[in-house]
Amino acid sequence: MHQDLIILAGGASSRMKKSNMSAPDEKLAAQANSRSKGLISIDPDGRPLMDYLLYNAKRAGYTDVYIVIGGKEQLIQEFYGEKKKANNFHGLTINYAVQYIPEGREKPFGTADAVSQAVSQYPELNNRTYTVCNSDNLYSESVLKALRMTQSPNAFIAYDRDALLFSTERIAQFALASLDKDGFLVDIIEKPDPQKSKLYKDDTGKIRVSMNIFKFSGPMFNTYVINCPVNKKRNEKELPTALLNMVQDHPSSVKGVPASEHVPDLTSKDDIERMKNYIDTHYSGLKWDE
């Protein structure tokens, strides 16, 4: 079982910054416009969402965390340690990898580029297995542990679409995961036709989606993430592209680990209040020492 977790926190948060709050909270709106989404305060003590993700990760058995940040990010060091490497946060070892923006671009080059830069700055990851996830989704302890426990060298959490508590319009936008009869990834269908979605049900009758949490074998995935081509529509290097390129060369190499639960996230400013309510309902303080 692996113990390394890469958290992607270097994105531009464009949709968050452009959105409005239905019930404006000036302090939180200002944070949403200036902070990485994972650093927005969502509990009574002013602690950020990242605390809760790290808490779940520790309880799931991860020990070494690599947070990918933007080149101008400074606030994160106030929360998790000033050193570039080996900060101790409640028993977790926190390291930072910087996602530098290439010359000629105004924003980061995508999620595959973020992982590529992380493994370049920490080359030991190329010889290990690691989990990758977003910083603005609150993944549960159970799914984080499931990726550590699965014996497949590469995997992703294949969420039951019907268990996600998002709007119907938003869910319809999610890419679908096509799995073979043994549960291995075959394809990812972007912007699926709603009328054809039922064609992608798995053997249990569920439509599966990815919420961007993966397990990768460094020795196998390294070449694909470093050489990931640019998505022409979005002009970014994206993890699903690198993943599918690996699947094409190595069929039955990426296992879909089924899960049926909601994944709270911060995409727009209105999600902040929903996340605060979720935290109030599901957490009664973070008991780091238990």
ABEGO torsion letter per residue (X at the ends): XBABBBBBAABAGAAAAABBBABBBAAAAAAAAABBAAABBABAAGBBAAAAAAAAAAAAGBABBBBBBBAABAAAAAAAEABABGBBBGGBBBBBBBBBBBBGBABBAEAAAAAAAAAAABAAAAABBBBBBBAABBBBAAAAAAAAABABABBBBBBBAAABABBAAAAAABBBBBBBAAGBBABBBBGBBAAAAAAABBAAGBBBBBAGBBBBBAAAAAAAAAABBBBAAAGBBBAAAAAAAAAAABBGABBBBBBBBBBBBBABAAAAAAAAAAAAAABBEBBAAX
